[in-house]
Amino acid sequence: MKNTSWAGKKLFLCAAVVSLALGQSLLQADPVTFSTTGVFSISGTNVVNFSNINGTTSLTFNGTTDPVNTPAGVSFGDLVVTTTVPANLLGPAVAGNFTLNIFQVSPAGAGSFVGSLAGPLGFNTGIATLSFTTTGVTIGGFEYDVNPSYTIALPVTGVGGGALTGTTTIQGTVIGVPEPRTNLLLGMGVVAVVAGIVLRKKNTA
């Protein structure tokens, strides 16, 4: 009777190990490809201009197409700043909203993040920020998260009257969202292992 009981316990533990293994295999990295675009509310395009008596500052968003194996840290694109404001003079204040759009290739889907712009931005002067009010979105089984706040890089390069530029990279992460059956298998495996340990302790007591 004791041998039969031990055989049942071994079978129980084997089933637990199999459940855990299946659950972990379903949590392995999944490939996904996405692309991004950006729109400034003031212009309705990926380029916006701000001016004052000292000159004009322009913001351009350059999107990206990125195939990744999740989970992964990713770049969602770059904000590029150019200005005609001379060094050490106050640049114009930036304002309005910026919408970062995510387009997932497969499974197809889309989502977006909305952020607000604020602060003056010139050559070597000013502190302008981009702050996202939404920082997470799930698209077709993948969760996209964007870092919530950025200090926009000042234009600090350029010689001979050429374009003065500063680049800020919008960053975040992409992870696969486990399906309900994955969570169920993992839960069954954990419960079975714990139950097996308790039964074994009772048997040896």
NUBA-595958 format. One record per atom (N, C-alpha, C): x, y, z; residue in three letters. Coordinates in steps of 0.001 Angstrom, whole numbers, padded with zeros to 6 digits, always signed. Each point is the difference from the previous one (the first is absolute). Layout:
N
XYZAla
...
***
This chain:
205
+000832-001196+000000Met
-000832+001196+000000Met
+000871+001252+000000Met
+001068-000063+000752Lys
+000916+001125+000085Lys
+000664+000238-001335Lys
+000444-001091-000696Asn
+000637+000136-001308Asn
-000966+000608-001016Asn
-001273-000439+000061Thr
-001012+000551-000916Thr
-000183+001486+000238Thr
+000010+000390+001277Ser
-000153+001414+000343Ser
+001160+000814-000534Ser
+001226-000554+000163Trp
+001197+000720-000474Trp
-000003+000095-001517Trp
-000471-001038-000673Ala
-000084+000031-001462Ala
-000977+001087-000447Ala
-001101+000138+000724Gly
-000957+001048-000342Gly
+000583+001379+000199Gly
+000769+000145+001064Lys
+000621+001302+000268Lys
+001016+000349-001080Lys
+000769-001015-000465Lys
+000973+000255-001062Lys
-000701+000419-001280Lys
-001115-000644-000302Leu
-000770+000363-001186Leu
-000533+001424+000137Leu
-000429+000346+001198Phe
-000523+001337+000276Phe
+001073+001058-000228Phe
+001212-000273+000502Leu
+001113+000940-000151Leu
+000437+000110-001451Leu
-000025-001117-000721Cys
+000359+000018-001420Cys
-000978+000888-000779Cys
-001276-000105+000334Ala
-001006+000838-000659Ala
+000235+001470+000302Ala
+000426+000285+001241Ala
+000282+001385+000374Ala
+001161+000559-000807Ala
+001051-000821-000144Val
+001172+000432-000770Val
-000381+000265-001445Val
-000818-000867-000576Val
-000446+000171-001385Val
-000802+001287-000146Val
-000891+000300+000951Ser
-000801+001223-000049Ser
+000879+001237+000042Ser
+001000-000034+000886Leu
+000918+001132+000089Leu
+000805+000159-001279Leu
+000462-001106-000560Ala
+000797+000051-001228Ala
-000811+000556-001159Ala
-001259-000455-000104Leu
-000859+000510-001079Leu
-000261+001486+000172Leu
-000245+000424+001218Gly
-000258+001409+000250Gly
+001201+000855-000316Gly
+001200-000454+000391Gln
+001199+000767-000266Gln
+000305+000059-001491Gln
-000270-001074-000726Ser
+000249+000004-001441Ser
-000888+001006-000704Ser
-001236+000186+000506Leu
-000907+000975-000592Leu
+000390+001429+000331Leu
+000858+000180+001023Leu
+000462+001323+000377Leu
+001305+000386-000682Leu
+000533-000843-000881Gln
+001244+000300-000676Gln
-000174+001198-000911Gln
+001145+000587-000429Ala
-000019+001209-000811Ala
-000807-000187-001275Ala
-000810+001011-000303Asp
-000788+000018-001220Asp
+000475+001151-000874Asp
+000192-000230-001300Pro
+000399+001086-000898Pro
-001197+000870-000375Pro
+000247+001281-000166Val
-001043+000921-000443Val
+000659+001130-000782Val
-000694+000488-001011Thr
+000477+001134-000785Thr
-001008+001130+000092Thr
+000502+001210+000263Phe
-000883+001158+000097Phe
+000668+001207-000665Phe
-000818+000971-000357Ser
+000507+001266-000514Ser
-000659+001137+000767Ser
+000599+001192-000055Thr
-000523+001138+000749Thr
-000098+001244-000878Thr
-000964+000841+000323Thr
-000107+001348-000558Thr
-000321+000938+001142Thr
+000160+001289-000238Gly
-000310+000981+001024Gly
-000691+001208-000588Gly
-000929+000584+000760Val
-000760+001159-000465Val
-000036+001056+001102Val
+000359+001243-000357Phe
-000119+001131+000920Phe
-001374+000639-000183Phe
-000686+000274+001105Ser
-001380+000496-000086Ser
-000081+001369-000674Ser
+001012+000829+000164Ile
-000049+001354-000551Ile
+000086+000001-001516Ile
+000803-000920-000573Ser
+000182-000020-001452Ser
-000794-001093-000689Ser
-000331-001082+000739Gly
-000681-001133-000606Gly
+000916-000886-000811Gly
+001314+000204+000106Thr
+000995-000801-000724Thr
+001114-000388+000961Thr
+001063-000597-000554Asn
+001142-000402+000822Asn
+001016+001127+000171Asn
-000323+001197-000509Val
+000886+001168+000122Val
-000796+001172+000563Val
+000608+000738+000934Val
-000664+001175+000556Val
+001040+001092+000229Val
-000407+001265-000205Asn
+000883+001152+000170Asn
-000517+000922+001091Asn
+000942+000543+000794Phe
-000319+000979+001033Phe
+000941+001189-000179Phe
-000548+001214+000104Ser
+000812+001192-000260Ser
-000177+001047+001094Ser
+001062+000810+000178Asn
-000077+001231+000792Asn
+000907+001030-000681Asn
+000278+001115+000651Ile
+000789+001059-000644Ile
+001438-000431-000265Ile
+000457-001039+000671Asn
+001393-000443-000166Asn
+000188-001027-001114Asn
-001073-000605-000482Gly
+000142-000987-001061Gly
-001071-001077+000071Gly
+000222-001068-000743Thr
-000965-001097-000117Thr
+000646-001316+000391Thr
-000725-000774+000814Thr
+000422-001347+000377Thr
-000974-001004-000607Thr
+000542-001036-000638Ser
-000822-001027-000648Ser
+000222-001355+000662Ser
-001092-000739+000186Leu
+000056-001372+000499Leu
-000494-000933-001090Leu
+000781-001051-000252Thr
-000374-001014-000990Thr
+000072-001370+000657Thr
-001048-000803-000177Phe
+000043-001371+000510Phe
+000302-000952-001144Phe
+001051-000788+000173Asn
+000371-001034-000962Asn
-000353-001361+000580Asn
-000981-000664-000589Gly
-000435-001301+000495Gly
+000962-001108-000368Gly
-000360-001225+000370Thr
+000871-001147-000226Thr
-000823-001226-000351Thr
+000657-000970-000635Thr
-000562-001341-000176Thr
+000956-000958+000674Thr
-000516-000772+000967Asp
+000892-000754+000876Asp
-000497-001427+000227Asp
+000721-001024-000514Pro
-000321-001388+000368Pro
+000768-000385+001266Pro
-000687-000503+001006Val
+000654-000347+001266Val
-000498-001343+000505Val
+000818-000618+000849Asn
-000405-001190+000748Asn
-000341+000447+001408Asn
-001259-000138+000358Thr
-000443+000468+001312Thr
+000345-001022+001087Thr
+000185+000459+001252Pro
-000060+001392+000445Pro
+001266+000757-000404Pro
-000132+001298-000284Ala
+001150+000761-000463Ala
-000189+001486+000269Ala
+001126+000677+000227Gly
+000003+001450+000006Gly
+000062+000478-001437Gly
-000745+001044-000334Val
-000092+000435-001393Val
+000074+001515-000105Val
+000316+000447-001221Ser
-000104+001405-000366Ser
-001261+000187-000828Ser
-000794+001012+000346Phe
-001217+000290-000747Phe
+000208+001111-001032Phe
+001218+000537-000094Gly
+000291+001062-000953Gly
+000705+001170+000661Gly
+000295+001031-000799Asp
+000785+001138+000476Asp
-000721+001323-000201Asp
+000102+000859+001005Leu
-000385+001401-000132Leu
+001254+000790-000348Leu
-000007+000644-001166Val
+001159+000769-000450Val
-000348+001485+000034Val
+000855+000780+000674Val
-000238+001428+000170Val
+001011+000789-000826Val
-000494+000986-000766Thr
+000869+000961-000683Thr
-000478+001401+000368Thr
+000908+000971-000065Thr
-000373+001357+000391Thr
+000838+001027-000729Thr
-000576+001178-000175Thr
+000742+001142-000540Thr
+000345+000989+001108Thr
-000381-000312+001234Val
+000259+000884+001133Val
+001508+000032+000269Val
+000607+001177+000090Pro
+001427+000073+000306Pro
+000307-000555+001390Pro
+001240-000378+000182Ala
+000427-000556+001283Ala
-000275+000980+001137Ala
-000450-000579+001127Asn
-000193+000719+001254Asn
-001168+000982+000002Asn
-000829-000021-001040Leu
-001227+000794+000015Leu
-001183-000934+000262Leu
-001053+000536+000616Leu
-001139-000815+000366Leu
-000769-000443-001241Leu
-000209-001296-000108Gly
-000758-000545-001116Gly
-001494+000047+000256Gly
-000815-000289-000996Pro
-001455+000012+000167Pro
-000475-001140+000892Pro
-001158+000201+000608Ala
-000598-001043+000831Ala
-000706-001012-000895Ala
+000217-001284+000282Val
-000716-001056-000722Val
-001275-000320+000765Val
-001025-000471-000717Ala
-001288-000256+000642Ala
-000781-001008-000819Ala
-001191-000345+000506Gly
-000857-000944-000703Gly
+000270-001435+000399Gly
-000669-000910-000692Asn
+000151-001429+000261Asn
+000780-000693-001108Asn
+000579-001133+000360Phe
+000683-000861-000963Phe
-000578-001401+000143Phe
-000429-000576-001125Thr
-000560-001356+000022Thr
+000961-000956-000693Thr
+000428-001022+000737Leu
+000861-001046-000533Leu
-000878-001187-000384Leu
-000005-000343-001278Asn
-000832-001092-000510Asn
+000830-001261-000212Asn
-000534-001140+000463Ile
+000638-001303-000172Ile
-000834-000829-000963Ile
+000636-000532-001042Phe
-000672-000872-000954Phe
+000686-001368+000020Phe
-000713-001016+000495Gln
+000546-001352+000093Gln
-000335-000773-001269Gln
+001012-000716-000533Val
-000170-000697-001277Val
-000799-001282+000171Val
+000419-000863+000945Ser
-000677-001283+000170Ser
+000116-000465+001453Ser
-001158-000287+000644Pro
-001356+000235-000500Pro
-000257+001496-000144Pro
-000701+000366-001067Ala
-000183+001409-000337Ala
-000787+000730+001081Ala
+000413+001228+000262Gly
-000686+000824+000977Gly
+000703+001328+000146Gly
-000592+000900+000749Ala
+000583+001321+000185Ala
-000373+000551+001368Ala
+000819+000928+000478Gly
-000249+000683+001258Gly
+000769+001300+000017Gly
-000183+000797+001033Ser
+000685+001294+000033Ser
+000255+000455+001430Ser
+000990+000887+000129Phe
+000319+000681+001249Phe
-000150+001497-000230Phe
-000523+000718+000973Val
-000157+001451-000122Val
+000840+000687+001070Val
+000788+000993-000441Gly
+000826+000751+000927Gly
-000157+001492-000222Gly
+000450+000801+000957Ser
-000092+001454-000102Ser
+001395+000619-000037Ser
+000126+001084-000782Leu
+001258+000734-000142Leu
-000073+001289+000803Leu
+001119+000376+000613Ala
+000022+001232+000781Ala
+001433+000489+000151Ala
+000176+001339+000103Gly
+001298+000579+000279Gly
+000647+000647-001204Gly
+000956+000926+000236Pro
+000701+000684-001087Pro
+001112-000877-000581Pro
+000273+000210-001281Leu
+000996-000836-000669Leu
+000738+000814-001053Leu
+001279+000260+000257Gly
+000845+000730-000943Gly
+001339-000695-000145Gly
+000990+000715-000522Phe
+001339-000560-000146Phe
+000779+000201+001293Phe
+000299-001092+000695Asn
+000761+000038+001251Asn
-000801+000531+001189Asn
-001262+000357-000191Thr
-000762+000583+001105Thr
-001403-000606+000069Thr
-000557+000041+001211Gly
-001381-000440+000184Gly
-000094-001443+000460Gly
-001102-000299+000659Ile
-000307-001364+000428Ile
-001412-000319-000450Ile
-000115-000821-001033Ala
-001307-000426-000490Ala
-000195-001479+000310Ala
-001239-000400+000265Thr
-000275-001380+000395Thr
-001120-000603-000838Thr
+000043-001314-000074Leu
-001093-000795-000569Leu
-000433-000983+001068Leu
-001267+000071+000396Ser
-000523-000867+001055Ser
-001213-000760-000521Ser
+000079-001335+000025Phe
-001104-000821-000490Phe
-001024-000214+001109Phe
-001265+000213-000337Thr
-001083-000222+000959Thr
-000513-001437-000062Thr
+000198-000652-001137Thr
-000268-001440-000114Thr
+001330-000686-000270Thr
+000294-001054+000740Thr
+001325-000612-000111Thr
-000033-001478-000360Thr
-001185-000599-000128Gly
-000078-001423-000321Gly
-001182-000303-000898Gly
+000210-000910-000960Val
-001074-000432-000876Val
+000265-001442-000425Val
-001060-000807-000098Thr
+000123-001395-000425Thr
-000570-000141-001404Thr
+000815-000612-000886Ile
-000398-000193-001399Ile
+000209-001462-000367Ile
-001078-000712-000273Gly
+000096-001373-000487Gly
+000904-000912+000803Gly
-000105+000032+001320Gly
+000779-000896+000846Gly
+001376+000523+000372Gly
+000323+001266-000332Phe
+001278+000598+000380Phe
-000262+001318+000724Phe
+000727+000198+001103Glu
-000153+001225+000776Glu
+001144+000955-000307Glu
-000357+001208-000406Tyr
+000969+001050-000299Tyr
-000028+001026+001131Tyr
+001172+000316+000534Asp
+000111+001012+001048Asp
+001045+001023-000414Asp
-000326+001272+000165Val
+000915+001077-000340Val
+000491+000669+001279Val
+001274+000386+000022Asn
+000512+000743+001147Asn
-000781+001316+000104Asn
-000431+000375+001201Pro
-001014+001061+000119Pro
+000461+001426-000261Pro
+001262+000342+000240Ser
+000381+001411-000111Ser
+001402+000165-000582Ser
+000172+001094-000714Tyr
+001269+000290-000677Tyr
+000302+001497+000102Tyr
+001285+000317+000175Thr
+000479+001354-000201Thr
+000540+000053-001421Thr
-000608+000827-000836Ile
+000350+000016-001417Ile
+001411+000550-000188Ile
+000800-000729-000768Ala
+001393+000377-000213Ala
+000100+001330-000736Ala
+000833+000901+000520Leu
+000195+001304-000624Leu
+000830-000115-001270Leu
-000259+000861-000984Pro
+000888+000052-001164Pro
+001362+000553+000435Pro
+001045-000788-000131Val
+001313+000437+000484Val
+001117-000276-000999Val
-000338-000465-001212Thr
+001037-000292-000972Thr
-000237+000798-001274Thr
+000999+000050-000853Gly
-000132+000726-001257Gly
+001066+001079-000107Gly
+000544+000195-001183Val
+001045+000996-000211Val
-000305+000775-001279Val
+000570+001188-000115Gly
-000114+000764-001229Gly
-001411+000374-000371Gly
-000869+000197+000992Gly
-001370+000382-000300Gly
-000879-001150-000429Gly
+000511-001229+000108Gly
-000794-001164-000375Gly
-001067-000296+001028Gly
-000792-001042-000286Ala
-001101-000356+000901Ala
+000540-000399+001357Ala
-000617+000526+001033Leu
+000340-000343+001370Leu
-001015-001027+000463Leu
+000455-001166+000461Thr
-000931-001094+000282Thr
+000203-000599+001389Thr
-001080-000518+000534Gly
+000023-000789+001220Gly
-000960-001161-000182Gly
+000356-001184+000495Thr
-000819-001193-000226Thr
-000378-000655+001321Thr
-001277-000286+000159Thr
-000519-000708+001170Thr
-000660-001287-000471Thr
+000467-001129+000508Thr
-000553-001302-000389Thr
-001111-000405+000968Thr
-001178-000296-000566Ile
-001127-000469+000818Ile
+000176-001498+000220Ile
+000077-000405+001268Gln
+000320-001389+000331Gln
-001087-000657+000834Gln
+000041-001329+000011Gly
-000961-000752+000805Gly
+000267-001481-000087Gly
-001034-000810+000205Thr
+000140-001461-000017Thr
-001190-000627-000724Thr
+000231-001222-000494Val
-001061-000818-000578Val
+000098-001387+000615Val
-001114-000525+000509Ile
-000014-001344+000580Ile
-001234-000741-000498Ile
+000115-001313-000082Gly
-001141-000830-000347Gly
-000902-000189+001202Gly
-001294+000124-000195Val
-000966-000193+001085Val
-000401-001467+000030Val
+000217-000723+001122Pro
-000357-001424+000070Pro
-001485-000220-000241Pro
-000321-001060-000760Glu
-001389-000370-000209Glu
-000568-000631+001274Glu
-001323-000007+000174Pro
-000604-000611+001194Pro
+000426-001449+000214Pro
+000158-000777-001110Arg
+000372-001404+000171Arg
+001417-000115+000558Arg
+000869+000981-000338Thr
+001355-000018+000543Thr
-000021+000201+001503Thr
-000766+001002+000440Asn
-000121+000246+001439Asn
-000620-001189+000714Asn
-000969-000660-000649Leu
-000641-001164+000605Leu
+000998-001135+000189Leu
+000802-000277-001024Leu
+000999-001074+000107Leu
+001021+000298+001080Leu
+000466+001237+000052Leu
+000974+000367+001035Leu
-000610-000120+001391Leu
-001248+000460+000130Gly
-000667-000091+001297Gly
-000183-001436+000439Gly
-000427-000884-000938Met
-000180-001415+000320Met
+001323-000630+000415Met
+001067+000386-000702Gly
+001302-000571+000316Gly
+000470+000393+001381Gly
-000147+001275+000341Val
+000439+000476+001314Val
-000808-000661+001108Val
-001327-000050-000161Val
-000853-000627+001010Val
+000358-001471+000174Val
+000246-000692-001108Ala
+000318-001423+000074Ala
+001326-000241+000714Ala
+000993+000841-000275Val
+001305-000155+000661Val
-000142+000230+001497Val
-000697+001052+000391Val
-000190+000294+001423Val
-000744-001141+000685Val
-001053-000495-000647Ala
-000763-001105+000578Ala
+000867-001241+000147Ala
+000855-000264-000983Gly
+000887-001155+000064Gly
+000972+000088+001165Gly
+000524+001227+000226Ile
+000948+000190+001108Ile
-000703-000231+001342Ile
-001215+000498+000124Val
-000764-000179+001249Val
-000277-001470+000245Val
-000413-000749-001017Leu
-000278-001431+000149Leu
+001247-000770+000374Leu
+001125+000405-000585Arg
+001254-000719+000298Arg
+000405+000224+001446Arg
-000182+001245+000493Lys
+000339+000282+001393Lys
-000889-000785+000958Lys
-001288-000106-000343Lys
-000915-000769+000846Lys
+000393-001461+000020Lys
+000476-000520-001134Asn
+000343-001412-000103Asn
+001239-000340+000829Asn
+000920+001000+000089Thr
+001247-000268+000734Thr
-000118+000344+001491Thr
-001096+000687+000344Ala
-000185+000394+001414Ala
-000322-001208+000879Ala
***
